[in-house]
Amino acid sequence: MGAKIPEGPEFTMADQPARFAKGKAENNARMMTTDYYDGSFLKGQRVLVTGGNRGIGFALVEELVDCGADVIVTCRSSNAELDALNVQVITDCDVTDTSSVAKMTEQVTEPVDILINNA
């Protein structure tokens, strides 16, 4: 006996492909565009992203840079793409190791406004 799935206009569908298909069928302009995103609130914010050297973390870092954020990336190792973004990169950081995280915090010299714990 599974849990009852909540229904109604105040709930979103958990099934992303079905949710997108429904929005497309309804010609829901809000779902069909990203024009509504305004990242201007990130301009000048100090944002620390763990695991920002590849994958989703790297994509987040690129978007944050585009929005004008002051980005700090922690990761085990950097790469040429990350180095080209002109962000602070703290390497040799393993978020599962307390001593590694302690060493990382020593390299963060100013307060952080937003933490994205991606790792």
C-alpha positions, 0 to 999 in steps of 0.5 A, spaced: 500 500 500 503 506 497 502 513 499 497 517 496 500 522 491 497 529 492 493 532 487 491 539 485 493 546 482 498 547 488 502 541 487 507 539 482 507 533 478 513 529 481 514 525 474 518 531 470 517 528 463 509 527 464 509 534 467 513 537 461 508 533 456 502 536 460 505 543 460 507 543 452 500 540 451 497 546 455 501 551 451 504 553 458 509 559 456 512 559 463 514 552 462 516 552 455 521 558 456 527 560 461 526 567 460 523 568 467 529 567 470 533 573 473 539 571 476 541 579 478 540 578 485 547 574 485 551 579 482 556 581 488 554 575 492 560 571 495 558 564 493 561 557 495 560 551 491 563 544 493 564 539 487 564 545 482 569 542 477 565 538 473 558 536 471 552 539 475 557 543 479 561 546 474 554 548 470 552 552 476 559 555 477 558 558 470 551 560 471 554 564 477 559 567 474 555 569 468 550 572 473 556 576 476 557 572 483 564 572 486 565 564 486 569 560 490 570 553 488 572 547 492 574 540 489 579 535 489 582 537 483 581 543 478 581 543 470 583 548 465 575 549 464 575 551 471 581 555 471 579 559 465 573 562 469 577 566 474 574 564 480 577 562 487 579 554 486 580 551 493 583 544 491 585 537 495 578 538 498 574 532 500 567 534 504 567 527 507 574 528 511 573 533 517 580 535 517 580 537 509 574 541 510 578 545 516 584 546 511 579 549 506 575 554 511 582 557 512 583 559 505 576 562 505 578 569 507 571 573 507 564 571 509 560 567 504 553 569 502 551 563 499 553 555 500 551 550 494 553 544 497 553 540 490 559 535 492 
